[in-house]
Amino acid sequence: MFAMVSHSPEETARIAEAFGKKIHEGTVVGLVGDLGAGKTLFVQSLARTLGVEGDVTSPSFSLMNIYEGICPIVHFDLYRLEREEELDDIGFFEYTDEAEGLVLVEWPDKFPEAMPEEYVLVEIAYGEEKTERRLTFRGIGTECEEFVKELEDFVHTSD
């Protein structure tokens, strides 16, 4: 696990870009943070890094968006779901159990037991200043722990 402080939306975007340069296909990423903290900005910047050219929006109402880039990106927003059983209705497990491309899940903390054994958790929290954010990267499972260690080294050497 490691954390970084971003002082602006542009800096948050650069952190997401660095993340996108290291992420491996087949990875599930959970994004946790209050409304407006920057989860969608992070996803947009990550998607651009991976070659997505069209609009990248939060699937708050559609619950899932799929983007085509270097690899497919499936983006879930679980905020509006009430029960874990609803995950079956949107095909959640079809994408997370054997992830192809990337699977990005906003609000995974609503149904933590539904997340796969291996995933990367990105927590985005408000900082002391209005535009400041604290981004914490945590690997859940052995492979993702290793990835987060690699990511930390990469991010700190590319500053």
N, C-alpha and C positions, 0 to 999 in steps of 0.2 A: 504494500500500500504506500502511496505517496500523495502529497497534496501540492497544489500550486495556487497562487493568488493572481487573478486577472484584475487589471485596473480599468478595463474598458471593454466594450463589446468587440472591438477589433482584436484585442489581445485574446479574448475568449475564442474568437474565430481562428486565430493562429494556433492556439493550443489544440483545437479540434482538427485543424489541418495536419499538425504533427501526428496526432492520434491516427488520422486516416492514412498517413504514409506508412505506418507500422502494422495496422490491423490486418489480420489474416482472414481470408474467406472461411466461412463456417463458424464465425464467432457471433455469439449473442451478447448484446450490450444492453444493460439496464441503465436508464437515466432517471435519477431521483432529484427532486428539487421543488420548491414552492412554485406556484403559478408566477410566471414572469421572471423566473430566475435565470433562464437562458437555455433550457433544454432544446427548444426548437432551433435556436441560433446555432447551438452545437451540432445538431443534426444537419442543418443546412450547410454549414461549413464542411463537415465531414463528407456529405454527399457531393459537394462541388469538387472536393479533392479527389473523389473517386469517379469523376467524369459525368455526374448527373447535370444535364443542361436545363431541364425544365424547372417549373416551380416546385419547391420543396416546402410543404406546409404541414402543420401538425394535424394528424388525423383525428382530432377531437370528436368530430361528429361521424366520420366514416369508420372510425376505429382502426383502420389499416390502410396504408398507402404502399404501393410498390413503385420503386424507381429503378430505371435502367442506367447503369454506368459501366465501369470496368467489370463490376459484378452486380447481380441483383441486390437491391436493398429493400428489405421489408421493414416497414416502420409502423409499430403499434402504439396506440395511446389508450391505456386502460382506465383513464380517469373516470369515465362515465359508467363503467361496468359496476354492477352491484354484487354479483355472485360469481364465484369461480367457475360455475357450470357454464356461464356465458362465454368463457374462453373457447369451449368446444364449438359454439355457434359461429365464431369468427375464424376458425381454423388455426388458432394459436399454436396448438401442439404440433400440427403438421409442419409448421415452420421452425419451431424451436427445438424439437426433438432431433432432427437431422438437418441442421441449418445449412443451407446452400447460400453462398453470398454472405450478406450480413443481415442480422435481425436486430433491430433497434426497438427497445421496449421502454416507453415512457410510463412512469408510475408502476414499476414492477413490485414496489413495496405493498401494493394493494393485495397481491396474491403471491407472496414469497414462495409458498410451497409449489407453485406452478412453474417456477423458473427451473431451467435445467441445472444439472449438477455443476456444469462448467459455464461461467459467463463472467463478463467484466462489468463491474458496477461503477458508474460515474455519478458522483453526488455533486450537485451544484448548489451552493448556499450563498445567500446574500452576505456581503462583507460589511465593513463599518461605513464605507463611503457608498454613495448612491450607485455608482457604476462598478463597484468592486464585487468580485465573486471569488469564492474559494471552491476549487475543483479538486475533488478527492477521487483517486483511481484505486480500485480494489479488485483483485482477482479472486473469484470464487471458484475453487477447484484448483488442482495442481497445475494444469496447463495454463490456465488464465493467470495464476499467480506468477508463473514464469514470464508470460507475456507482459504483465504490468512491470516486472523488474526490467525487462528489455526496454519498455516504453519510457520508464524513468531515466534510464541511461541515455536513450536517444534524445529525449526532450531537453535534458540538461547539457548535452554536448552540442545541440543545435541552437542554443540560445544566442 
